[in-house]
């Protein structure tokens, strides 16, 4: 939260800066992956460039999020 609030208050333009998110959450909550969603929206608002669609991992369905995250990382970033 402190990072989010700092970026939000400074509002630095991120033109040319790239980002990607892996968000963890429990889909039984209304705020599933809410922190990732909010930070993603903020970075888009300040003109950051999203490199890949955000990966949302439901921790209510998997005990090892890395089994989902690692293939996603490899798929989107192995050739960079």
ROKE-200749 format. One record per residue: residue number from 1; residue in one letter; chain; x, y, z of N, C-alpha, C, O, CB in turn. Coordinates in pm, whole numbers, plus 50000, padded with zeros to 5 digits. Each point is the difference from the previous one (the first is absolute). Glycine has a CB too. Example, Ala and Ser with C-alpha at 12.3 -4.5 7.8 and 13.67 -1.06 7.14 Angstrom:
// ROKE-200749
<nr: 1; rest: a; kette: A; n_X: 51319; n_Y: 49431; n_Z: 50780; ca_X: 49911; ca_Y: 50119; ca_Z: 50000; c_X: 50090; c_Y: 50120; c_Z: 50000; o_X: 50104; o_Y: 49998; o_Z: 50066; cb_X: 49707; cb_Y: 49885; cb_Z: 50059>
<nr: 2; rest: s; kette: A; n_X: 50154; n_Y: 50222; n_Z: 49803; ca_X: 50082; ca_Y: 50119; ca_Z: 50006; c_X: 49923; c_Y: 50109; c_Z: 50073; o_X: 50051; o_Y: 50111; o_Z: 50017; cb_X: 50067; cb_Y: 49826; cb_Z: 49768>
***
This chain:
// ROKE-200749
<nr: 1; rest: x; kette: A; n_X: 50081; n_Y: 49881; n_Z: 50000; ca_X: 49919; ca_Y: 50119; ca_Z: 50000; c_X: 50086; c_Y: 50127; c_Z: 50000; o_X: 49968; o_Y: 50095; o_Z: 49928; cb_X: 49854; cb_Y: 49777; cb_Z: 50191>
<nr: 2; rest: x; kette: A; n_X: 50288; n_Y: 50133; n_Z: 49960; ca_X: 50082; ca_Y: 50121; ca_Z: 49997; c_X: 50055; c_Y: 50030; c_Z: 49860; o_X: 50006; o_Y: 50116; o_Z: 49959; cb_X: 50055; cb_Y: 49841; cb_Z: 50280>
<nr: 3; rest: x; kette: A; n_X: 49980; n_Y: 49939; n_Z: 49688; ca_X: 50050; ca_Y: 50021; ca_Z: 49864; c_X: 49891; c_Y: 50057; c_Z: 49911; o_X: 50023; o_Y: 50097; o_Z: 49927; cb_X: 50139; cb_Y: 49714; cb_Z: 50103>
<nr: 4; rest: x; kette: A; n_X: 49720; n_Y: 50131; n_Z: 49976; ca_X: 49887; ca_Y: 50047; ca_Z: 49919; c_X: 49970; c_Y: 50146; c_Z: 50029; o_X: 49987; o_Y: 50081; o_Z: 49908; cb_X: 49918; cb_Y: 49688; cb_Z: 50090>
<nr: 5; rest: x; kette: A; n_X: 50085; n_Y: 50265; n_Z: 50130; ca_X: 49968; ca_Y: 50138; ca_Z: 50039; c_X: 50109; c_Y: 50098; c_Z: 49957; o_X: 49970; o_Y: 50113; o_Z: 49961; cb_X: 49900; cb_Y: 49797; cb_Z: 50233>
<nr: 6; rest: x; kette: A; n_X: 50256; n_Y: 50048; n_Z: 49814; ca_X: 50110; ca_Y: 50086; ca_Z: 49958; c_X: 49993; c_Y: 50028; c_Z: 49850; o_X: 50013; o_Y: 50114; o_Z: 49957; cb_X: 50128; cb_Y: 49795; cb_Z: 50229>
<nr: 7; rest: x; kette: A; n_X: 49839; n_Y: 49987; n_Z: 49736; ca_X: 49990; ca_Y: 50018; ca_Z: 49854; c_X: 49878; c_Y: 50085; c_Z: 49967; o_X: 50007; o_Y: 50088; o_Z: 49914; cb_X: 50106; cb_Y: 49689; cb_Z: 50047>
<nr: 8; rest: x; kette: A; n_X: 49776; n_Y: 50198; n_Z: 50105; ca_X: 49877; ca_Y: 50074; ca_Z: 49974; c_X: 50017; c_Y: 50149; c_Z: 50034; o_X: 49950; o_Y: 50085; o_Z: 49927; cb_X: 49917; cb_Y: 49707; cb_Z: 50120>
<nr: 9; rest: x; kette: A; n_X: 50202; n_Y: 50238; n_Z: 50060; ca_X: 50015; ca_Y: 50140; ca_Z: 50040; c_X: 50103; c_Y: 50074; c_Z: 49914; o_X: 49984; o_Y: 50120; o_Z: 49976; cb_X: 49954; cb_Y: 49814; cb_Z: 50257>
<nr: 10; rest: x; kette: A; n_X: 50164; n_Y: 49998; n_Z: 49722; ca_X: 50102; ca_Y: 50064; ca_Z: 49916; c_X: 49957; c_Y: 50008; c_Z: 49854; o_X: 50037; o_Y: 50093; o_Z: 49928; cb_X: 50138; cb_Y: 49823; cb_Z: 50228>
<nr: 11; rest: x; kette: A; n_X: 49746; n_Y: 49987; n_Z: 49802; ca_X: 49948; ca_Y: 49992; ca_Z: 49864; c_X: 50110; c_Y: 50018; c_Z: 49894; o_X: 49990; o_Y: 50086; o_Z: 49912; cb_X: 49791; cb_Y: 50001; cb_Z: 50174>
<nr: 12; rest: x; kette: A; n_X: 50325; n_Y: 49831; n_Z: 49923; ca_X: 50107; ca_Y: 50012; ca_Z: 49899; c_X: 49956; c_Y: 49935; c_Z: 49869; o_X: 49940; o_Y: 49893; o_Z: 50002; cb_X: 50236; cb_Y: 50106; cb_Z: 50180>
<nr: 13; rest: x; kette: A; n_X: 49852; n_Y: 50064; n_Z: 49707; ca_X: 49967; ca_Y: 49936; ca_Z: 49873; c_X: 50099; c_Y: 49888; c_Z: 49974; o_X: 50121; o_Y: 50018; o_Z: 50015; cb_X: 49781; cb_Y: 50197; cb_Z: 49894>
<nr: 14; rest: x; kette: A; n_X: 50047; n_Y: 49671; n_Z: 50053; ca_X: 50083; ca_Y: 49882; ca_Z: 49974; c_X: 50013; c_Y: 49972; c_Z: 49851; o_X: 50021; o_Y: 49886; o_Z: 49960; cb_X: 49909; cb_Y: 50020; cb_Z: 50260>
<nr: 15; rest: x; kette: A; n_X: 50059; n_Y: 50195; n_Z: 49700; ca_X: 50009; ca_Y: 49983; ca_Z: 49856; c_X: 50126; c_Y: 49919; c_Z: 49966; o_X: 50111; o_Y: 50038; o_Z: 50038; cb_X: 49764; cb_Y: 50180; cb_Z: 49923>
<nr: 16; rest: x; kette: A; n_X: 50106; n_Y: 49672; n_Z: 49968; ca_X: 50112; ca_Y: 49916; ca_Z: 49961; c_X: 50040; c_Y: 49896; c_Z: 50103; o_X: 50083; o_Y: 49915; o_Z: 49971; cb_X: 49994; cb_Y: 50273; cb_Z: 49896>
<nr: 17; rest: x; kette: A; n_X: 49867; n_Y: 49817; n_Z: 50253; ca_X: 50030; ca_Y: 49901; ca_Z: 50104; c_X: 49901; c_Y: 49884; c_Z: 49988; o_X: 49880; o_Y: 50021; o_Z: 49984; cb_X: 50212; cb_Y: 50159; cb_Z: 50170>
<nr: 18; rest: x; kette: A; n_X: 49962; n_Y: 49699; n_Z: 49853; ca_X: 49917; ca_Y: 49882; ca_Z: 49981; c_X: 49974; c_Y: 49931; c_Z: 50133; o_X: 50078; o_Y: 50012; o_Z: 50094; cb_X: 50016; cb_Y: 49959; cb_Z: 49675>
<nr: 19; rest: x; kette: A; n_X: 49793; n_Y: 49957; n_Z: 50238; ca_X: 49967; ca_Y: 49927; ca_Z: 50122; c_X: 49914; c_Y: 49879; c_Z: 49967; o_X: 49941; o_Y: 49991; o_Z: 49892; cb_X: 50074; cb_Y: 50221; cb_Z: 50242>
<nr: 20; rest: x; kette: A; n_X: 49979; n_Y: 49697; n_Z: 49960; ca_X: 49912; ca_Y: 49884; ca_Z: 49993; c_X: 49966; c_Y: 49960; c_Z: 50143; o_X: 50079; o_Y: 50024; o_Z: 50091; cb_X: 50021; cb_Y: 49895; cb_Z: 49686>
<nr: 21; rest: x; kette: A; n_X: 49784; n_Y: 50021; n_Z: 50243; ca_X: 49956; ca_Y: 49963; ca_Z: 50133; c_X: 49956; c_Y: 49855; c_Z: 50008; o_X: 49938; o_Y: 49946; o_Z: 49908; cb_X: 49993; cb_Y: 50289; cb_Z: 50129>
<nr: 22; rest: x; kette: A; n_X: 50105; n_Y: 49705; n_Z: 50075; ca_X: 49941; ca_Y: 49874; ca_Z: 50043; c_X: 49929; c_Y: 50033; c_Z: 50130; o_X: 50063; o_Y: 50041; o_Z: 50097; cb_X: 50118; cb_Y: 49811; cb_Z: 49791>
<nr: 23; rest: x; kette: A; n_X: 49689; n_Y: 50130; n_Z: 50115; ca_X: 49921; ca_Y: 50033; ca_Z: 50119; c_X: 49949; c_Y: 49872; c_Z: 50065; o_X: 49955; o_Y: 49908; o_Z: 49932; cb_X: 49978; cb_Y: 50312; cb_Z: 49966>
<nr: 24; rest: x; kette: A; n_X: 50075; n_Y: 49777; n_Z: 50234; ca_X: 49950; ca_Y: 49887; ca_Z: 50077; c_X: 49875; c_Y: 50042; c_Z: 50075; o_X: 49990; o_Y: 50112; o_Z: 50049; cb_X: 50242; cb_Y: 49795; cb_Z: 49974>
<nr: 25; rest: x; kette: A; n_X: 49674; n_Y: 50003; n_Z: 49984; ca_X: 49878; ca_Y: 50030; ca_Z: 50074; c_X: 49917; c_Y: 49875; c_Z: 50018; o_X: 50031; o_Y: 49893; o_Z: 49946; cb_X: 49971; cb_Y: 50341; cb_Z: 49965>
<nr: 26; rest: x; kette: A; n_X: 49893; n_Y: 49781; n_Z: 50164; ca_X: 49905; ca_Y: 49892; ca_Z: 50025; c_X: 49868; c_Y: 50040; c_Z: 49936; o_X: 49939; o_Y: 50099; o_Z: 50040; cb_X: 50177; cb_Y: 49832; cb_Z: 50178>
<nr: 27; rest: x; kette: A; n_X: 49840; n_Y: 49993; n_Z: 49685; ca_X: 49881; ca_Y: 50037; ca_Z: 49924; c_X: 49871; c_Y: 49996; c_Z: 50082; o_X: 49895; o_Y: 50042; o_Z: 49952; cb_X: 50220; cb_Y: 49870; cb_Z: 49848>
<nr: 28; rest: x; kette: A; n_X: 49892; n_Y: 50039; n_Z: 50323; ca_X: 49881; ca_Y: 50003; ca_Z: 50083; c_X: 49976; c_Y: 50139; c_Z: 50059; o_X: 49897; o_Y: 50024; o_Z: 50063; cb_X: 50139; cb_Y: 49733; cb_Z: 49991>
<nr: 29; rest: x; kette: A; n_X: 50059; n_Y: 50335; n_Z: 49927; ca_X: 49986; ca_Y: 50138; ca_Z: 50046; c_X: 49962; c_Y: 50091; c_Z: 49883; o_X: 50041; o_Y: 49977; o_Z: 49886; cb_X: 50128; cb_Y: 49981; cb_Z: 50297>
<nr: 30; rest: x; kette: A; n_X: 49752; n_Y: 50144; n_Z: 49846; ca_X: 49960; ca_Y: 50098; ca_Z: 49897; c_X: 50120; c_Y: 50076; c_Z: 49945; o_X: 49996; o_Y: 50049; o_Z: 49887; cb_X: 49782; cb_Y: 49973; cb_Z: 50225>
<nr: 31; rest: x; kette: A; n_X: 50328; n_Y: 49988; n_Z: 49967; ca_X: 50117; ca_Y: 50078; ca_Z: 49960; c_X: 50109; c_Y: 49911; c_Z: 49940; o_X: 50119; o_Y: 50030; o_Z: 50014; cb_X: 49827; cb_Y: 50135; cb_Z: 50167>
<nr: 32; rest: x; kette: A; n_X: 50014; n_Y: 49727; n_Z: 49753; ca_X: 50095; ca_Y: 49906; ca_Z: 49940; c_X: 50105; c_Y: 50073; c_Z: 49918; o_X: 49967; o_Y: 50067; o_Z: 49903; cb_X: 49854; cb_Y: 49758; cb_Z: 50090>
<nr: 33; rest: x; kette: A; n_X: 50305; n_Y: 50162; n_Z: 50045; ca_X: 50115; ca_Y: 50063; ca_Z: 49933; c_X: 49987; c_Y: 50153; c_Z: 49995; o_X: 50054; o_Y: 50064; o_Z: 49910; cb_X: 49973; cb_Y: 49728; cb_Z: 49953>
<nr: 34; rest: x; kette: A; n_X: 49903; n_Y: 50264; n_Z: 50232; ca_X: 49973; ca_Y: 50143; ca_Z: 50001; c_X: 50123; c_Y: 50087; c_Z: 50006; o_X: 50005; o_Y: 50103; o_Z: 49933; cb_X: 49785; cb_Y: 49843; cb_Z: 50174>
<nr: 35; rest: x; kette: A; n_X: 50309; n_Y: 50016; n_Z: 49972; ca_X: 50123; ca_Y: 50081; ca_Z: 50009; c_X: 50070; c_Y: 50006; c_Z: 49866; o_X: 50044; o_Y: 50107; o_Z: 49957; cb_X: 49981; cb_Y: 49831; cb_Z: 50285>
<nr: 36; rest: x; kette: A; n_X: 49986; n_Y: 49948; n_Z: 49692; ca_X: 50062; ca_Y: 49997; ca_Z: 49867; c_X: 49923; c_Y: 50081; c_Z: 49899; o_X: 50058; o_Y: 50071; o_Z: 49918; cb_X: 50032; cb_Y: 49705; cb_Z: 50134>
<nr: 37; rest: x; kette: A; n_X: 49778; n_Y: 50214; n_Z: 49955; ca_X: 49914; ca_Y: 50077; ca_Z: 49909; c_X: 50020; c_Y: 50150; c_Z: 50019; o_X: 50012; o_Y: 50074; o_Z: 49903; cb_X: 49819; cb_Y: 49739; cb_Z: 50101>
<nr: 38; rest: x; kette: A; n_X: 50173; n_Y: 50232; n_Z: 50122; ca_X: 50015; ca_Y: 50143; ca_Z: 50028; c_X: 50135; c_Y: 50052; c_Z: 49955; o_X: 50008; o_Y: 50107; o_Z: 49939; cb_X: 49840; cb_Y: 49867; cb_Z: 50255>
<nr: 39; rest: x; kette: A; n_X: 50258; n_Y: 49951; n_Z: 49834; ca_X: 50133; ca_Y: 50046; ca_Z: 49961; c_X: 50016; c_Y: 49999; c_Z: 49848; o_X: 50062; o_Y: 50089; o_Z: 49943; cb_X: 50029; cb_Y: 49824; cb_Z: 50273>
<nr: 40; rest: x; kette: A; n_X: 49853; n_Y: 49986; n_Z: 49720; ca_X: 50003; ca_Y: 49993; ca_Z: 49853; c_X: 49931; c_Y: 50122; c_Z: 49940; o_X: 50054; o_Y: 50064; o_Z: 49910; cb_X: 49948; cb_Y: 49685; cb_Z: 50100>
<nr: 41; rest: x; kette: A; n_X: 49880; n_Y: 50283; n_Z: 50040; ca_X: 49925; ca_Y: 50116; ca_Z: 49949; c_X: 50078; c_Y: 50130; c_Z: 50021; o_X: 50000; o_Y: 50087; o_Z: 49913; cb_X: 49786; cb_Y: 49792; cb_Z: 50135>
<nr: 42; rest: x; kette: A; n_X: 50278; n_Y: 50133; n_Z: 50067; ca_X: 50079; ca_Y: 50120; ca_Z: 50026; c_X: 50116; c_Y: 50013; c_Z: 49902; o_X: 50024; o_Y: 50108; o_Z: 49946; cb_X: 49912; cb_Y: 49878; cb_Z: 50296>
<nr: 43; rest: x; kette: A; n_X: 50135; n_Y: 49906; n_Z: 49735; ca_X: 50113; ca_Y: 50005; ca_Z: 49907; c_X: 49955; c_Y: 50028; c_Z: 49857; o_X: 50070; o_Y: 50069; o_Z: 49926; cb_X: 50053; cb_Y: 49772; cb_Z: 50222>
<nr: 44; rest: x; kette: A; n_X: 49763; n_Y: 50107; n_Z: 49813; ca_X: 49945; ca_Y: 50033; ca_Z: 49869; c_X: 49962; c_Y: 50148; c_Z: 49993; o_X: 50021; o_Y: 50065; o_Z: 49898; cb_X: 49895; cb_Y: 49699; cb_Z: 50076>
<nr: 45; rest: x; kette: A; n_X: 50028; n_Y: 50288; n_Z: 50134; ca_X: 49959; ca_Y: 50140; ca_Z: 50005; c_X: 50119; c_Y: 50094; c_Z: 49985; o_X: 49988; o_Y: 50108; o_Z: 49941; cb_X: 49821; cb_Y: 49826; cb_Z: 50205>
<nr: 46; rest: x; kette: A; n_X: 50306; n_Y: 50026; n_Z: 49907; ca_X: 50118; ca_Y: 50086; ca_Z: 49989; c_X: 50089; c_Y: 49957; c_Z: 49882; o_X: 50120; o_Y: 50025; o_Z: 49998; cb_X: 49871; cb_Y: 50015; cb_Z: 50251>
<nr: 47; rest: x; kette: A; n_X: 49945; n_Y: 49896; n_Z: 49654; ca_X: 50056; ca_Y: 49971; ca_Z: 49870; c_X: 50110; c_Y: 49893; c_Z: 49998; o_X: 50089; o_Y: 50004; o_Z: 49915; cb_X: 49855; cb_Y: 50227; cb_Z: 50030>
<nr: 48; rest: x; kette: A; n_X: 50048; n_Y: 49674; n_Z: 50149; ca_X: 50087; ca_Y: 49884; ca_Z: 49992; c_X: 49950; c_Y: 49907; c_Z: 49890; o_X: 49884; o_Y: 50007; o_Z: 49961; cb_X: 50172; cb_Y: 50012; cb_Z: 50285>
<nr: 49; rest: x; kette: A; n_X: 50032; n_Y: 49896; n_Z: 49706; ca_X: 49966; ca_Y: 49907; ca_Z: 49891; c_X: 49991; c_Y: 49858; c_Z: 50056; o_X: 50098; o_Y: 49946; o_Z: 50053; cb_X: 50015; cb_Y: 50203; cb_Z: 49776>
<nr: 50; rest: x; kette: A; n_X: 49770; n_Y: 49791; n_Z: 50159; ca_X: 49980; ca_Y: 49864; ca_Z: 50049; c_X: 50057; c_Y: 49900; c_Z: 49899; o_X: 49962; o_Y: 50000; o_Z: 49883; cb_X: 49830; cb_Y: 50072; cb_Z: 50243>
<nr: 51; rest: x; kette: A; n_X: 50300; n_Y: 49844; n_Z: 49921; ca_X: 50066; ca_Y: 49904; ca_Z: 49911; c_X: 49917; c_Y: 49876; c_Z: 49972; o_X: 50015; o_Y: 49937; o_Z: 49895; cb_X: 50199; cb_Y: 50147; cb_Z: 50192>
<nr: 52; rest: x; kette: A; n_X: 49701; n_Y: 49880; n_Z: 50006; ca_X: 49918; ca_Y: 49879; ca_Z: 49986; c_X: 49875; c_Y: 50018; c_Z: 50084; o_X: 50001; o_Y: 50076; o_Z: 50097; cb_X: 50203; cb_Y: 49777; cb_Z: 49863>
<nr: 53; rest: x; kette: A; n_X: 49689; n_Y: 50078; n_Z: 50004; ca_X: 49879; ca_Y: 50005; ca_Z: 50083; c_X: 50033; c_Y: 49953; c_Z: 50142; o_X: 50077; o_Y: 49906; o_Z: 50018; cb_X: 49776; cb_Y: 50055; cb_Z: 49778>
<nr: 54; rest: x; kette: A; n_X: 50088; n_Y: 50103; n_Z: 50303; ca_X: 50026; ca_Y: 49964; ca_Z: 50138; c_X: 49956; c_Y: 49856; c_Z: 50027; o_X: 49891; o_Y: 49958; o_Z: 49961; cb_X: 50081; cb_Y: 50282; cb_Z: 50107>
<nr: 55; rest: x; kette: A; n_X: 50114; n_Y: 49686; n_Z: 49999; ca_X: 49967; ca_Y: 49864; ca_Z: 50042; c_X: 49936; c_Y: 50007; c_Z: 50138; o_X: 50057; o_Y: 50055; o_Z: 50093; cb_X: 50134; cb_Y: 49847; cb_Z: 49772>
<nr: 56; rest: x; kette: A; n_X: 49691; n_Y: 50042; n_Z: 50146; ca_X: 49928; ca_Y: 49994; ca_Z: 50128; c_X: 50001; c_Y: 49856; c_Z: 50048; o_X: 49949; o_Y: 49910; o_Z: 49932; cb_X: 49902; cb_Y: 50288; cb_Z: 50006>
<nr: 57; rest: x; kette: A; n_X: 50207; n_Y: 49780; n_Z: 50177; ca_X: 50010; ca_Y: 49865; ca_Z: 50056; c_X: 49907; c_Y: 49989; c_Z: 50119; o_X: 50006; o_Y: 50080; o_Z: 50094; cb_X: 50233; cb_Y: 49897; cb_Z: 49827>
<nr: 58; rest: x; kette: A; n_X: 49675; n_Y: 49924; n_Z: 50075; ca_X: 49905; ca_Y: 49975; ca_Z: 50109; c_X: 50065; c_Y: 49909; c_Z: 50102; o_X: 50017; o_Y: 49880; o_Z: 49976; cb_X: 49786; cb_Y: 50149; cb_Z: 49868>
<nr: 59; rest: x; kette: A; n_X: 50235; n_Y: 50027; n_Z: 50270; ca_X: 50065; ca_Y: 49922; ca_Z: 50103; c_X: 49904; c_Y: 49906; c_Z: 50072; o_X: 50043; o_Y: 49913; o_Z: 50076; cb_X: 50119; cb_Y: 50272; cb_Z: 49953>
<nr: 60; rest: x; kette: A; n_X: 49709; n_Y: 49832; n_Z: 49946; ca_X: 49902; ca_Y: 49905; ca_Z: 50053; c_X: 49997; c_Y: 49871; c_Z: 49921; o_X: 49946; o_Y: 49900; o_Z: 50046; cb_X: 49920; cb_Y: 50292; cb_Z: 50035>
<nr: 61; rest: x; kette: A; n_X: 50193; n_Y: 49810; n_Z: 49800; ca_X: 49999; ca_Y: 49882; ca_Z: 49913; c_X: 50137; c_Y: 49934; c_Z: 49985; o_X: 50010; o_Y: 49887; o_Z: 49954; cb_X: 49801; cb_Y: 50215; cb_Z: 49926>
<nr: 62; rest: x; kette: A; n_X: 50295; n_Y: 49969; n_Z: 50158; ca_X: 50133; ca_Y: 49942; ca_Z: 49986; c_X: 50083; c_Y: 50029; c_Z: 50124; o_X: 49997; o_Y: 50111; o_Z: 50053; cb_X: 49991; cb_Y: 49913; cb_Z: 49697>
<nr: 63; rest: x; kette: A; n_X: 50085; n_Y: 49877; n_Z: 50295; ca_X: 50088; ca_Y: 50018; ca_Z: 50116; c_X: 50139; c_Y: 50044; c_Z: 49957; o_X: 50080; o_Y: 50043; o_Z: 50084; cb_X: 49789; cb_Y: 49783; cb_Z: 50039>
<nr: 64; rest: x; kette: A; n_X: 50161; n_Y: 50162; n_Z: 49749; ca_X: 50132; ca_Y: 50036; ca_Z: 49950; c_X: 49986; c_Y: 50095; c_Z: 49882; o_X: 50002; o_Y: 49957; o_Z: 49884; cb_X: 50092; cb_Y: 49821; cb_Z: 50193>
<nr: 65; rest: x; kette: A; n_X: 49891; n_Y: 50352; n_Z: 49950; ca_X: 49979; ca_Y: 50098; ca_Z: 49893; c_X: 50112; c_Y: 50001; c_Z: 49895; o_X: 49978; o_Y: 50039; o_Z: 49886; cb_X: 49897; cb_Y: 50098; cb_Z: 50279>
<nr: 66; rest: x; kette: A; n_X: 50244; n_Y: 49821; n_Z: 49875; ca_X: 50112; ca_Y: 50000; ca_Z: 49905; c_X: 49979; c_Y: 49902; c_Z: 49885; o_X: 50059; o_Y: 50016; o_Z: 49893; cb_X: 50091; cb_Y: 50048; cb_Z: 50295>
<nr: 67; rest: x; kette: A; n_X: 49765; n_Y: 49834; n_Z: 49833; ca_X: 49974; ca_Y: 49906; ca_Z: 49890; c_X: 49921; c_Y: 50067; c_Z: 49888; o_X: 49999; o_Y: 49952; o_Z: 49886; cb_X: 50005; cb_Y: 49858; cb_Z: 50278>
<nr: 68; rest: x; kette: A; n_X: 49929; n_Y: 50299; n_Z: 49868; ca_X: 49927; ca_Y: 50077; ca_Z: 49900; c_X: 50084; c_Y: 50119; c_Z: 49953; o_X: 50003; o_Y: 50033; o_Z: 49882; cb_X: 49777; cb_Y: 49897; cb_Z: 50221>
<nr: 69; rest: x; kette: A; n_X: 50289; n_Y: 50133; n_Z: 49992; ca_X: 50077; ca_Y: 50122; ca_Z: 49969; c_X: 50122; c_Y: 49972; c_Z: 49912; o_X: 50027; o_Y: 50076; o_Z: 49907; cb_X: 49896; cb_Y: 50018; cb_Z: 50309>
<nr: 70; rest: x; kette: A; n_X: 50150; n_Y: 49801; n_Z: 49812; ca_X: 50123; ca_Y: 49974; ca_Z: 49924; c_X: 49975; c_Y: 49975; c_Z: 49851; o_X: 50072; o_Y: 50057; o_Z: 49918; cb_X: 50026; cb_Y: 49849; cb_Z: 50291>
<nr: 71; rest: x; kette: A; n_X: 49804; n_Y: 50012; n_Z: 49753; ca_X: 49972; ca_Y: 49985; ca_Z: 49857; c_X: 49955; c_Y: 50132; c_Z: 49935; o_X: 50034; o_Y: 50026; o_Z: 49885; cb_X: 49904; cb_Y: 49735; cb_Z: 50160>
<nr: 72; rest: x; kette: A; n_X: 49986; n_Y: 50321; n_Z: 50027; ca_X: 49956; ca_Y: 50130; ca_Z: 49949; c_X: 50121; c_Y: 50088; c_Z: 49973; o_X: 50010; o_Y: 50064; o_Z: 49895; cb_X: 49772; cb_Y: 49916; cb_Z: 50231>
<nr: 73; rest: x; kette: A; n_X: 50310; n_Y: 50024; n_Z: 49970; ca_X: 50122; ca_Y: 50080; ca_Z: 49984; c_X: 50081; c_Y: 49952; c_Z: 49880; o_X: 50048; o_Y: 50080; o_Z: 49919; cb_X: 49957; cb_Y: 49962; cb_Z: 50328>
<nr: 74; rest: x; kette: A; n_X: 50009; n_Y: 49828; n_Z: 49744; ca_X: 50075; ca_Y: 49944; ca_Z: 49889; c_X: 49934; c_Y: 50031; c_Z: 49864; o_X: 50069; o_Y: 50034; o_Z: 49904; cb_X: 50012; cb_Y: 49784; cb_Z: 50250>
<nr: 75; rest: x; kette: A; n_X: 49790; n_Y: 50170; n_Z: 49841; ca_X: 49925; ca_Y: 50026; ca_Z: 49876; c_X: 50018; c_Y: 50146; c_Z: 49954; o_X: 50019; o_Y: 50026; o_Z: 49882; cb_X: 49814; cb_Y: 49797; cb_Z: 50185>
<nr: 76; rest: x; kette: A; n_X: 50161; n_Y: 50270; n_Z: 50027; ca_X: 50001; ca_Y: 50141; ca_Z: 49963; c_X: 50138; c_Y: 50065; c_Z: 50000; o_X: 50018; o_Y: 50103; o_Z: 49935; cb_X: 49756; cb_Y: 49906; cb_Z: 50157>
<nr: 77; rest: x; kette: A; n_X: 50323; n_Y: 49933; n_Z: 49980; ca_X: 50125; ca_Y: 50072; ca_Z: 50018; c_X: 50127; c_Y: 49919; c_Z: 49976; o_X: 50110; o_Y: 50049; o_Z: 50027; cb_X: 49767; cb_Y: 50086; cb_Z: 50134>
<nr: 78; rest: x; kette: A; n_X: 50112; n_Y: 49744; n_Z: 49791; ca_X: 50121; ca_Y: 49917; ca_Z: 49983; c_X: 50090; c_Y: 50048; c_Z: 49887; o_X: 50121; o_Y: 49978; o_Z: 50005; cb_X: 49749; cb_Y: 49831; cb_Z: 50081>
<nr: 79; rest: x; kette: A; n_X: 50075; n_Y: 50257; n_Z: 49814; ca_X: 50082; ca_Y: 50041; ca_Z: 49885; c_X: 50050; c_Y: 50144; c_Z: 50013; o_X: 50061; o_Y: 50052; o_Z: 49907; cb_X: 49808; cb_Y: 49790; cb_Z: 49951>
<nr: 80; rest: x; kette: A; n_X: 50108; n_Y: 50222; n_Z: 50255; ca_X: 50039; ca_Y: 50141; ca_Z: 50015; c_X: 50137; c_Y: 50014; c_Z: 50058; o_X: 50048; o_Y: 50112; o_Z: 50019; cb_X: 49718; cb_Y: 49948; cb_Z: 50009>
***
